[in-house]
Amino acid sequence: MTVPIGKSPQEGHLSSRQAGSDARRASQSAILDVVLVDDHPLVLEGLGRAMARSQMRAVAQVVSSDEALSYLSTHPADLLVVDLRLRGESGVDLVEQAHRRLPSLPIAVLTSYEDRIAAKRAIQAGARGFLLKDALSDELVQRLRNIAEGNLVIDHRVADAVLSPQDITLTEQELKILTLVATGKTNREIGDTLHMSPYTVKDHLTRCMRKLDTHTRAETVVKATQEGLLQEL
């Protein structure tokens, strides 16, 4: 899925048809400099080769956030491509740091994981794309070029989590219960604290899971925190 965002109209004396034709030719011929961040060397090598066939140049292939940020602090780039799960690091954290330092730099997250929560967090952090590695190489590279050119591109398998408005509301009682769950208390301990039976606590938790589309207590606390409904402890 490709969604155009904020592009300025062409100006000058050419007709709109001529301007559009020139823009397409320039887009196809321009060589884009790309920084790749992935802790798997084979992925870096393969993606670098695929991009080279499409007028995209991997000017840096690094395996960590520090290396990527260090390179970007001294070298211009047209696109930053980040793996979602780096060794001991979060790709979303790197997106946030890079976007804060270079807000005009297009950033794409490339991952093997169909993670809808991570997709939403990545876009919120400043990424313009969330792509899955199982796409055909030529198709993947074209999507990366689209992101570099100013479009929002999201794999259709996670697009609904990013583009569909979500209005999740938890009651005050549900928030109190999740806060106590986050501290490690059992249903009985939570019931004693809030003066209700453990069965009532369980009913509240079931409603929380239904609202947040989760399946375990831990997952529910994590998602509620990510959605900004629950303060991190």
Residue pairs with C-beta under 8 A, 6 or more apart in sequence:
1 153
1 154
1 155
1 156
1 159
1 163
2 143
2 146
2 151
2 152
2 153
3 151
3 152
3 153
3 154
3 163
4 150
4 151
4 152
5 128
5 150
5 151
5 152
6 150
7 150
10 16
10 19
10 20
10 23
12 19
14 22
27 145
27 149
28 55
29 55
30 55
31 55
31 56
31 57
32 55
32 56
32 57
32 78
32 79
32 145
32 148
33 57
33 59
33 76
33 77
33 78
33 79
34 51
34 56
34 57
34 58
34 59
34 77
34 78
34 79
34 80
34 81
34 144
34 148
35 58
35 59
35 60
35 62
35 68
35 71
35 72
35 77
35 79
35 80
35 81
36 44
36 47
36 48
36 58
36 60
36 61
36 62
36 81
37 62
37 63
37 64
37 65
37 67
37 68
37 80
37 81
37 82
37 83
37 86
37 91
37 94
38 44
38 47
38 61
38 63
38 81
38 82
38 83
38 86
38 110
39 63
39 64
39 83
39 86
39 87
40 83
41 63
43 83
43 133
44 58
44 61
44 63
45 61
46 137
47 58
47 81
47 110
47 137
47 140
48 58
48 61
50 137
50 138
50 140
50 141
51 57
51 58
51 141
51 144
52 58
53 138
53 141
54 138
54 141
54 142
54 145
56 79
56 141
56 144
56 145
56 148
59 75
59 77
60 67
60 68
60 71
60 75
60 77
62 68
62 71
63 86
63 87
64 86
64 87
64 89
65 86
65 89
65 93
65 94
65 97
68 80
68 82
68 94
68 98
69 94
69 97
69 98
69 101
72 80
72 98
72 101
72 102
72 105
73 101
77 105
78 106
78 148
79 105
79 106
79 107
79 108
79 144
79 147
79 148
80 98
80 105
80 106
80 107
80 108
81 107
81 108
81 109
81 110
81 144
82 91
82 94
82 95
82 98
82 107
82 108
82 109
82 110
82 127
83 91
83 109
83 110
83 111
84 90
84 91
84 92
84 109
84 110
84 111
84 112
84 113
84 115
84 118
84 122
85 91
85 111
85 113
86 94
91 109
91 111
91 122
92 109
92 118
92 121
92 122
92 125
95 107
95 109
95 122
95 125
95 126
95 127
96 125
96 126
98 105
98 107
98 126
99 105
99 107
99 125
99 126
99 127
100 126
103 126
106 128
106 129
106 147
106 148
106 150
107 126
107 127
107 128
107 129
107 147
108 127
108 128
108 129
108 130
108 131
108 143
108 144
108 147
108 153
109 118
109 119
109 122
109 127
109 129
109 130
109 131
110 131
110 132
110 133
110 140
111 118
111 130
111 131
111 132
111 133
112 132
112 133
112 134
113 132
114 132
114 155
114 157
114 158
115 158
116 158
116 160
116 161
116 162
117 161
117 223
117 226
118 130
119 130
119 154
119 155
119 158
119 161
119 162
120 161
120 162
121 226
122 130
123 130
123 152
123 154
123 162
128 147
128 150
128 151
128 152
128 153
129 143
129 144
129 146
129 147
129 152
129 153
129 154
130 153
130 154
130 155
130 158
130 162
131 140
131 143
131 144
131 153
131 154
131 155
132 155
132 157
133 140
135 143
135 155
143 153
146 153
147 153
154 162
154 163
166 227
168 211
168 212
168 227
168 229
169 211
170 178
170 208
170 211
170 224
170 229
173 194
173 204
174 204
174 207
174 208
175 229
175 230
176 194
177 190
177 194
177 201
177 204
177 205
177 208
178 205
178 208
178 220
178 221
178 224
178 230
179 230
179 231
179 233
180 189
180 190
180 193
180 194
181 190
181 205
181 217
181 220
181 221
182 221
182 225
182 230
182 233
183 233
185 193
186 198
187 198
187 201
187 202
187 205
188 198
188 201
190 198
190 201
191 197
191 198
191 200
191 201
194 201
205 217
205 220
208 214
208 220
208 224
209 215
209 220
212 220
212 223
212 224
212 227
213 223
214 220
214 223
221 230
224 230
225 231
225 232
